[in-house]
Amino acid sequence: MKEGEIKYKIGTLVIDSGRLGVIAAYYPRGSVDFGNAKQINWRDNYHLYFLKGKSYIMGAVAFERLVNKGTIRIIAEGIVGHEVYTTLLPPSPQKKSTT
């Protein structure tokens, strides 16, 4: 998976270590500059919620690696793509390809 792509949609059901969960949000990579402070950058992330109330945010590349390894199993695909975000942070501008 390339950076900036979303492979698993919001609503995708997963099993992780025997726990049933759902991809509740996708946070695209981006950055914020606070003027006098250093710029903050972040990567593409999935926000996972589990039945017993636990949740965590996982990088998209790490999530893909765990799916390929079989640690996380996809039970059913979601229906909402990356055009819907549940974040207040703006996505970063896309880099133009030089190739």
Secondary structure in CASP SS format (residue, H / E / C, confidence):
PFRMAT SS
TARGET T0000
AUTHOR 0000-0000-0000
METHOD secondary structure of the structure
MODEL  1
M C 1.00
K C 1.00
E C 1.00
G C 1.00
E C 1.00
I C 1.00
K C 1.00
Y C 1.00
K C 1.00
I E 1.00
G C 1.00
T C 1.00
L E 1.00
V E 1.00
I E 1.00
D E 1.00
S C 1.00
G C 1.00
R E 1.00
L E 1.00
G E 1.00
V E 1.00
I E 1.00
A E 1.00
A E 1.00
Y E 1.00
Y E 1.00
P C 1.00
R C 1.00
G E 1.00
S E 1.00
V E 1.00
D C 1.00
F C 1.00
G C 1.00
N C 1.00
A C 1.00
K C 1.00
Q C 1.00
I E 1.00
N E 1.00
W E 1.00
R C 1.00
D C 1.00
N E 1.00
Y E 1.00
H E 1.00
L E 1.00
Y E 1.00
F E 1.00
L C 1.00
K C 1.00
G C 1.00
K C 1.00
S E 1.00
Y E 1.00
I E 1.00
M E 1.00
G E 1.00
A H 1.00
V H 1.00
A H 1.00
F H 1.00
E H 1.00
R H 1.00
L H 1.00
V H 1.00
N H 1.00
K H 1.00
G C 1.00
T C 1.00
I E 1.00
R E 1.00
I E 1.00
I E 1.00
A E 1.00
E C 1.00
G C 1.00
I C 1.00
V E 1.00
G C 1.00
H C 1.00
E C 1.00
V C 1.00
Y C 1.00
T C 1.00
T C 1.00
L C 1.00
L C 1.00
P C 1.00
P C 1.00
S C 1.00
P C 1.00
Q C 1.00
K C 1.00
K C 1.00
S C 1.00
T C 1.00
T C 1.00
END
